[in-house]
Amino acid sequence: MKTKINEAIKQVLQQFGEKYFIEEVLNKNKVIRDLDTYDKGLLEAFISNETLKSNFTIDIAGNIVMQTNKLIELFEADEYWQDSYTKYSKKIGLTAGGKFIDESTDVVLDFPYKDTVLKASMSKEDTDKDDLRPDEPFLNEVIAKEEIDVLLDKKILVNAKKYDDNGEHEVDSFSEDDNLIMKGNNLLALHTLKEKYAGKVKMIYIDPPYLFKETKEEDTFNYNSNFHMSTWLTFMRNRLIISKELLIEGGTIWININEDGMHYLKVLADSIFGIDKFLGTTPRRTRYGKSDVPFNYSQDFDFLLAYSNVEEKNQVIGRKVERNYYTSEDYPGRPWRLTDLTTQRNYKERPNSYFTMVDPKTQKEYPASQKRTWAVTKDTFQHYYDNGYIVFPDDYPFLNITKPYMRKFEDEDMASGKLSSVISDFLLQDFLKELLTNCTNKLGNDEVNQLLENESFSYPKPENLLKNIIDISTKENDIVLDFFMGSATTQAVAHKMNRRYIGIEQMDYINTVSVPRLQKVIEGEQGGISKDVDWQGGGSFVYVELMEKNRGFLKSIRDARTQTELHEVFDFMVKEAEIDFRVDLEKIKDTLHELSFDDQKKTLIKIIDKNQLYFNYSEIDDENVRDLISNSDYSFNKNFYDEGGE
């Protein structure tokens, strides 16, 4: 198994000549013994290697301490070093298959790092095929720590193109102002973006595969969404963790989820973002009732869970309100408006504000309410009145008021920069009204059909839903991210609202639905929210793909229709594919023909190393890899990762 840690250990041990090798085969027992006895020379060599230092040391009061126990555990794992001389260390315990239970990667008590969502049944169409129907549609494979650096390393980007008013163009550079559409596994794509976009995304909206108990008509995804709860939670956890790292301070994430998964997801998201960062739950009407439903109870809503990353005193959502201001001769050049002069506190809570207010001009009296006292105290009334902040009913003939109000000047509103509260002014009125009446799945379906006449999506989300979320959580030029892009509703709305955006999608319809939709947005299509925001067209976006490695073999296996085709794929795999290091390839060669055609496919899918679905950027200058990349894509990668041109 070739990993950075594996190679680093081998390099360190080779410095000692034949001390730790017997005819080029590692003597694990010797290494373990020297680690156990704190051999000075060996420990110094390990600490001198930066890869091993970062993975196997801790800093205690400025002193570097080698975690020899972790190294010993690694060497005791049989799969880590194949064909090595070994024997049990001085240890007593339960064993299975010649290994101690606590050394077995088959025993998992924690979330695995990796999910193989591209394996076999990412789509419902795949699941419907008998030859690829797995026991667990979204399969997980436990990945050892030493492999994580390979799995989550940034990837090579290929087929870079820019779409603008003039159509599609090859591109060899990337600007910070460019919108980005990325094709590939979204977990790996998010980690590819981490270095460039960490702490820069203002709003994330995702509409992930739901935790359905059974396939439903309103399943809006071509993803296979029927899978075990533990797998689904792992699937979501991995993505939410990296999402959190991408959010700018004060950013928000909005997760669209149905009733099957909402409460499980809420607990999971609380653990990741913090229960104190939870903004709230908002219902969205998805349809208007059905009769053929369980218990005769039609569930016509899904929900939005929203989180931020700052304390509740911060304004992370709000909106600019178009207010009506008055002008008067006594305040020339200073338009003003009225606001409530009472508070929600009663006379016991604010005794100094419980007094009868008297108009100095008319001597009319205005007693305070016991339940809502004045916002000013008896002692501060004169100060506020003298400075023009209190208006009485008889002050202006054009006012129709029966009690005193507070005056707010327009220049003060502008200076404060404060957004109107979503809770009192927007959410329970306009926002909730829109989500309950004008954001149904059918509206989203009609919008896409009018644009593309494409039936890839049964019920994509309507543009109005995203408009409302983007409006209260971002301003122009903020970055919006959706890594379950689907039909590109989020990106289309962000484009029309002059937000920067990133979209990630791994399904092939990205090139038949998502990108064509955004091209029509650039052309000035008038569907969805276009008329509301006076959209006239324009703008651009850059499209790239994670460079496929083993993922291409998965597709070839799935597409094979005959024994001959499948064996040709296998022959090519033997030469070029990354095979799981635990696999006895010679045995596979000898016995594959004995299996049924269906089982042959399952076997070939199983032996592929899922950590090598795409080429890592670190491989871009390898001779064999460089030949596969165009000069334009090579320059694009160097520019995207800020390493200059060729």
Residue pairs with C-beta under 8 A, 6 or more apart in sequence:
1 79
1 80
1 82
1 147
1 581
3 146
3 147
3 149
3 150
4 51
4 146
4 149
4 150
5 51
5 52
5 55
5 74
5 145
5 146
5 149
6 80
6 146
8 49
8 51
8 52
9 52
10 26
11 49
12 45
12 46
12 48
12 49
12 52
13 19
13 20
13 21
13 26
13 31
14 21
15 45
16 41
16 42
16 45
19 30
20 26
20 27
20 30
20 31
21 27
22 85
25 83
25 84
25 85
26 81
26 84
26 85
27 84
27 85
28 75
28 76
28 81
28 84
28 85
28 86
29 85
29 86
29 87
29 89
31 42
31 75
32 72
32 75
32 76
32 89
34 42
35 42
35 43
35 68
35 71
35 72
35 75
36 68
36 72
36 89
38 68
43 66
43 68
46 52
46 53
46 56
46 66
46 71
47 53
47 57
47 64
47 66
53 64
55 145
55 146
56 66
56 67
56 70
56 71
57 64
57 65
57 66
57 67
58 64
58 65
58 67
59 65
72 89
73 103
74 80
74 146
75 81
76 89
76 100
76 103
77 99
77 103
77 105
77 144
78 86
78 98
78 99
78 103
79 105
79 581
79 582
80 144
80 146
82 581
91 100
93 100
93 101
93 102
94 100
94 101
95 101
96 104
96 106
97 104
101 107
105 142
105 144
106 142
108 142
111 233
111 234
111 237
111 238
112 140
112 141
112 142
112 143
112 234
113 142
113 143
113 148
113 151
113 238
114 140
114 141
114 142
114 143
114 151
114 238
114 610
114 611
115 138
115 139
115 140
115 141
115 187
115 231
115 234
115 235
115 238
116 139
116 140
116 141
116 610
117 138
117 185
117 187
117 235
117 506
118 185
118 506
118 551
118 554
118 610
118 613
119 134
119 139
119 554
119 605
119 610
120 126
120 132
120 134
120 137
120 139
120 554
120 558
120 602
120 605
121 127
121 132
121 133
121 134
121 137
121 138
121 224
122 223
122 224
122 506
122 507
123 222
123 223
123 224
123 507
124 215
124 219
124 221
124 222
124 223
124 224
124 225
125 222
126 132
126 224
126 558
127 133
127 137
127 224
127 226
129 558
130 598
131 597
131 598
131 601
131 602
132 558
132 601
132 602
132 605
134 602
136 227
136 228
136 231
137 224
137 226
137 227
138 224
138 227
138 231
138 232
138 235
139 231
140 231
140 234
141 610
143 151
143 611
147 611
150 611
150 612
150 616
151 188
151 611
152 188
152 191
153 191
153 616
153 617
153 618
154 191
154 192
154 194
154 195
154 616
154 617
154 641
155 184
155 188
155 189
155 192
155 546
155 547
155 614
155 615
155 616
155 617
156 546
156 547
156 614
156 615
156 616
156 617
156 619
156 620
156 625
156 629
156 637
157 182
157 192
157 544
157 545
157 546
157 547
157 633
157 636
157 637
157 640
158 544
158 545
158 546
158 547
158 629
158 630
158 633
159 543
159 544
159 545
159 633
160 170
160 171
160 172
160 174
160 542
160 543
160 544
160 632
160 633
160 636
161 168
161 169
161 170
161 171
161 542
161 543
161 544
162 168
162 169
162 170
162 171
162 178
162 540
162 541
162 542
162 543
163 169
163 515
163 518
163 519
163 522
163 540
163 541
163 542
163 543
164 522
164 539
164 540
165 522
165 537
165 538
165 540
170 632
171 542
171 632
171 636
172 631
172 632
172 633
172 635
172 636
172 639
173 635
173 636
173 639
174 180
174 542
174 636
174 639
174 640
177 500
178 540
178 541
178 542
179 491
179 494
179 495
179 500
179 501
179 502
179 539
179 540
179 541
179 542
180 501
180 502
180 503
180 541
180 542
180 544
181 485
181 488
181 491
181 502
181 503
181 504
181 505
181 510
181 514
181 515
181 518
181 541
181 542
181 543
181 544
182 189
182 192
182 193
182 502
182 503
182 504
182 505
182 543
182 544
182 545
182 546
183 504
183 505
183 506
183 510
183 511
183 543
183 544
183 545
183 546
184 192
184 504
184 506
184 545
184 546
184 614
185 506
185 546
185 551
185 613
185 614
186 239
186 483
186 484
186 504
186 505
186 506
187 238
187 239
187 242
188 546
188 613
188 614
189 483
189 504
189 506
189 546
190 239
190 242
190 243
190 246
190 483
190 504
191 242
192 546
192 617
193 246
193 502
194 242
194 245
194 246
195 641
196 640
196 641
196 642
197 246
197 479
197 481
197 502
198 245
198 246
199 245
199 246
199 247
199 248
199 249
200 246
200 248
200 479
201 246
201 247
201 248
201 251
201 479
201 480
201 481
201 502
202 247
202 248
202 250
202 251
202 252
202 473
202 474
202 478
202 479
202 480
203 251
203 252
203 253
203 254
203 469
203 470
203 473
203 474
203 478
203 479
203 480
203 481
204 243
204 246
204 247
204 251
204 252
204 253
204 254
204 480
204 481
204 482
204 483
205 253
205 254
205 256
205 466
205 469
205 470
205 480
205 481
205 482
205 490
206 239
206 243
206 253
206 254
206 255
206 256
206 482
206 483
206 484
207 220
207 256
207 461
207 482
207 484
207 486
208 235
208 236
208 239
208 255
208 256
208 257
208 484
209 221
209 223
209 224
209 225
209 227
209 232
209 235
209 484
210 219
210 221
210 225
210 257
210 258
210 260
210 261
210 302
211 225
211 229
211 232
211 258
211 260
211 261
211 264
211 265
212 219
212 225
212 226
212 258
212 260
213 260
214 226
215 225
215 226
217 458
218 286
218 287
218 441
218 458
218 459
219 225
219 458
220 441
220 457
220 458
220 459
220 460
220 461
220 486
221 486
222 456
222 457
222 507
222 509
223 507
227 235
229 264
232 261
232 264
233 264
233 265
233 268
236 265
236 268
237 268
237 272
239 483
240 253
240 268
240 269
240 272
240 273
241 272
243 253
243 481
243 483
244 253
244 272
244 273
244 309
246 481
247 253
247 309
248 479
249 309
249 310
250 308
250 309
250 310
250 314
250 316
251 308
251 309
251 316
252 279
252 306
252 307
252 308
252 316
252 317
252 473
253 273
253 306
253 307
253 308
254 304
254 305
254 306
254 469
254 473
255 265
255 269
255 304
255 305
255 306
256 284
256 302
256 303
256 304
256 461
257 265
257 302
257 303
257 304
257 305
258 299
258 302
258 303
259 299
259 301
259 302
259 303
262 281
262 302
262 303
262 305
265 305
266 278
266 281
266 305
269 278
269 305
269 307
270 278
273 307
273 308
273 309
274 307
276 311
276 312
277 307
277 308
277 309
277 310
278 305
278 306
278 307
279 306
279 307
279 308
279 316
279 317
280 306
280 427
281 303
281 304
281 305
281 306
282 303
282 304
282 306
282 427
282 431
282 432
282 435
283 301
283 302
283 303
283 304
283 435
283 436
284 301
284 302
284 303
284 304
284 435
284 436
284 439
284 465
285 300
285 301
285 435
285 436
285 437
285 439
285 440
286 300
286 301
286 302
286 440
286 441
286 459
287 300
287 440
287 441
287 442
288 300
288 440
289 298
289 300
290 298
290 300
291 298
293 299
304 435
304 469
306 317
308 314
308 316
310 316
315 418
315 419
316 473
317 419
317 422
317 472
317 473
318 418
318 419
318 420
318 421
318 422
318 426
318 472
319 419
319 420
319 422
319 425
319 426
319 471
319 472
320 419
320 420
321 420
321 425
323 337
323 410
323 413
324 337
325 335
325 336
325 337
325 410
326 335
326 336
326 337
326 396
326 398
326 399
327 335
328 336
328 396
330 388
331 388
331 409
334 409
334 410
334 411
335 409
335 410
336 407
336 408
336 409
336 410
337 407
337 408
337 410
337 413
338 391
338 399
338 401
338 405
338 406
338 407
338 408
339 405
339 406
339 407
339 408
340 375
340 405
340 406
341 374
341 375
341 376
341 390
341 403
341 404
341 405
341 406
342 368
342 369
342 372
342 373
342 374
342 375
343 350
343 353
343 372
343 373
343 374
343 375
344 372
345 353
345 372
345 373
346 370
346 371
346 372
346 373
347 353
347 354
347 368
347 370
347 371
347 373
349 373
350 373
350 377
352 377
352 378
352 379
353 368
353 373
353 374
353 375
353 376
353 377
353 378
354 368
354 370
354 373
354 374
355 368
355 374
355 377
355 378
355 381
356 365
356 366
356 367
356 368
357 365
357 366
357 367
357 368
357 374
357 381
357 404
358 364
358 365
358 366
359 365
359 366
359 392
359 393
359 394
359 404
360 385
361 392
361 394
361 395
362 392
362 394
364 392
364 393
364 394
366 392
366 403
366 404
368 374
374 381
375 406
376 384
376 390
381 390
384 390
384 406
388 407
389 406
389 407
390 404
390 405
390 406
390 407
391 399
391 401
391 404
391 405
391 406
391 407
392 404
393 399
393 401
393 402
393 403
393 404
420 426
422 431
422 472
426 472
430 468
431 468
431 472
434 464
434 465
434 468
435 465
435 468
438 462
438 464
439 461
439 462
439 464
439 465
439 468
440 462
441 458
441 459
441 460
441 461
441 462
442 459
443 462
443 464
444 457
444 459
444 460
444 461
444 462
444 463
444 465
444 487
444 489
445 457
445 458
445 459
445 460
447 460
447 462
447 463
447 489
447 527
447 528
448 454
448 457
448 460
448 487
448 513
448 517
449 455
450 527
451 517
451 520
451 525
451 527
452 513
452 516
452 517
452 520
454 509
454 512
454 513
456 487
456 509
456 512
456 513
457 486
457 487
457 513
460 486
460 487
460 489
461 486
461 489
461 490
462 489
462 528
463 489
463 492
463 493
463 527
463 528
463 529
464 528
464 529
465 489
466 489
466 490
466 493
466 494
467 493
467 497
467 529
467 532
467 533
470 480
470 493
470 494
470 497
470 499
471 497
474 480
474 499
476 497
476 498
476 499
477 498
477 499
477 500
478 499
478 500
479 499
479 500
479 501
479 502
480 490
480 491
480 494
480 499
480 500
480 501
480 502
481 501
481 502
481 503
482 490
482 491
482 501
482 502
482 503
482 504
483 502
483 503
483 504
484 504
484 505
485 491
485 503
485 504
485 505
485 510
485 514
486 505
486 514
487 509
487 513
487 514
487 517
488 503
488 505
488 513
488 514
488 515
488 517
488 518
490 501
490 503
491 501
491 503
491 514
491 518
491 541
492 517
492 518
492 521
492 528
493 528
493 529
494 500
494 501
495 501
495 518
495 521
495 522
495 539
495 541
496 521
496 528
496 529
496 530
496 533
496 535
497 529
497 533
501 541
503 514
505 514
515 543
518 541
521 535
521 537
521 539
522 537
522 538
522 539
522 540
523 537
524 530
524 535
524 536
524 537
524 538
525 537
526 535
529 535
544 636
546 614
547 614
547 615
547 628
547 629
548 613
548 614
548 615
549 578
549 612
549 613
549 614
549 615
550 577
550 578
550 608
550 609
550 610
550 612
550 613
551 613
551 614
553 569
553 572
553 573
553 577
553 604
553 608
554 605
554 608
554 613
556 569
556 572
557 566
557 569
557 601
557 604
557 605
558 601
558 605
560 566
560 569
560 601
563 597
563 600
566 597
566 600
566 601
566 604
569 604
570 592
570 604
573 579
573 604
573 608
574 585
574 589
577 608
577 609
578 608
578 609
578 611
578 612
579 585
579 607
579 608
579 609
580 606
580 607
580 608
580 609
580 610
581 609
583 607
585 607
588 603
588 607
592 600
592 603
592 604
595 603
615 625
617 637
617 641
619 625
620 626
620 629
620 634
620 637
626 634
629 637
631 646
634 646
635 645
635 646
638 644
638 645
638 646
639 645
